[in-house]
Amino acid sequence: MGQKARFLMNSKKMKELITAAEVANYLGVTKRTIMNYKAEGLLPYYQVGRVLRFRKKDVEAHIEMNINAKLEVYHG
């Protein structure tokens, strides 16, 4: 695989990753809450050195899981 192809693949993968601040904004919570979710294992994350990122798919799965859990409580 050529260098340009690897760069394009890495660029696509990087677009799937978002910062803790972006996750917080998306969920309407504070960045501290996102760090708590991370520490509690509620949101998987990726870290290289000091750079911390989350996959959009994982954030959306977290939302879906919480919606389903709340619906079960309401309809219990």
C-alpha positions in Angstrom: 0.0 0.0 0.0 1.4 3.4 -1.0 2.0 6.2 1.4 -0.8 8.3 0.0 -3.3 5.4 0.4 -2.2 5.0 4.1 -2.6 8.7 4.7 -6.1 8.6 3.3 -7.1 5.6 5.5 -5.6 7.3 8.6 -7.4 10.5 7.7 -10.7 8.7 7.4 -10.2 6.9 10.8 -9.2 10.2 12.4 -12.5 11.8 11.3 -14.3 9.0 13.2 -12.6 10.1 16.4 -13.8 13.1 18.4 -12.4 14.9 21.5 -13.9 14.8 25.0 -15.1 18.4 24.5 -16.9 17.4 21.3 -18.5 14.4 23.1 -19.6 16.7 26.0 -21.1 19.2 23.6 -22.9 16.4 21.7 -24.4 14.9 24.8 -25.1 18.2 26.5 -23.0 17.4 29.6 -19.7 18.8 30.9 -16.3 17.6 29.9 -15.8 16.4 33.5 -18.9 14.1 33.1 -17.2 12.6 30.0 -14.1 12.0 32.0 -16.2 10.3 34.7 -17.8 8.1 32.0 -14.4 7.2 30.8 -13.1 6.3 34.2 -16.2 4.2 35.0 -15.8 2.3 31.7 -19.0 3.7 30.2 -17.3 5.1 27.1 -14.4 3.4 25.4 -11.6 5.7 24.4 -8.3 5.8 22.5 -5.2 7.5 23.9 -1.8 8.0 22.2 0.5 9.9 24.5 -1.6 12.7 25.9 -4.1 12.7 23.1 -7.5 11.3 24.1 -10.3 10.5 21.5 -13.6 8.8 21.4 -15.3 7.0 18.4 -18.6 8.5 17.3 -20.0 5.0 17.0 -19.2 4.4 20.7 -20.9 7.6 21.8 -24.0 6.8 19.8 -24.1 3.3 21.3 -23.9 4.9 24.7 -26.9 7.1 23.9 -28.8 4.1 22.5 -28.1 2.0 25.6 -29.3 4.8 27.9 -32.4 5.4 26.0 -33.3 1.7 26.1 -32.5 1.5 29.8 -34.8 4.5 30.5 -37.6 3.0 28.4 -37.4 -0.2 30.4 -37.7 1.7 33.6 -40.7 3.7 32.4 -42.4 0.6 31.0 -41.1 -1.8 33.7 
